[in-house]
């Protein structure tokens, strides 16, 4: 019995890091909108899902990094006072 192949995008297409948080968020919003339309072929939907998961993780990492930077900055201000 042969295993069915799952369509997947080239790693470079799915894992391309966006130029900025804003770019990633805009692309993610566009992906969600296209997926919710119900007009996307299944293979494209799977690729879009993979890209969306990558973009979501990227956005979360960016937000976490900024949060830690701000927390550190605020803590240093409190320590100086």
N, C-alpha and C positions, 0 to 999 in steps of 0.2 A: 504494500500500500504506500503510495507516495503522499508526502505531506503537501498540503495546499500552501502555495506561496501567499504571503500577506504583502500587499503592495506597500512600498515604502519609498519615500523621497530620498534622493542622495543626501548623505549626512551634511554636505555643505549647504543644502537648501534649508534643512530643518534647523541646523545648529548655527546659522549665521547670526552673529551678535549684532543687534541693532545699534545705530549710532548714538542713541540716547534713550533715556527712560520714556520720554514723550513719544519717540518714534515707535518704540516697542508697544506702548499702550495703544497707540493709534492702529498699528497693525493687528494687535490682538482684538480690538473692537471690530475692525473690518472682518477678520476671520469669523468671529462669533456671529456677526450679522449674516454673512454668506452661509454659514452652517445652519443657522436658524431658518433661513429661507426655504430649506427643504429641496432646493433645486440642484444641489451638488451631487455628482456621482459618488458612489460609496468609496471608491479608491481615492478620490480627491478629498473626501471628508476625513478619511483616515490620516492622510498626509497633513491636512489642516489641523487635525486634532494633535498630532505630534508637534507641529510648529507652535500651536497654541500653548501646549504644555511647556515647551521650551521658553516661550515668551513670558508666560506666567511666572515660571521659576526665575527668569532673569529680572523681572520687575520686582518680585519679592526680595531678591538679593540686593537690588539697588535700594529699595526702601529700608531694608535692614541696615545696610551700610550707612545710609544717611541718618537713620535713627541713632545708631551707635555714635556717629560723629557729633551729633547735636547733644546727646546725653553726656558725652565726654566733655564737650565745651561748656555745657551748663555746670557740670560737676566741678570743673576747674575754676569757674567763676565763683561758685559757692565756697570752695576751698580758700580762695584768695581773700574773701570777705572776713 
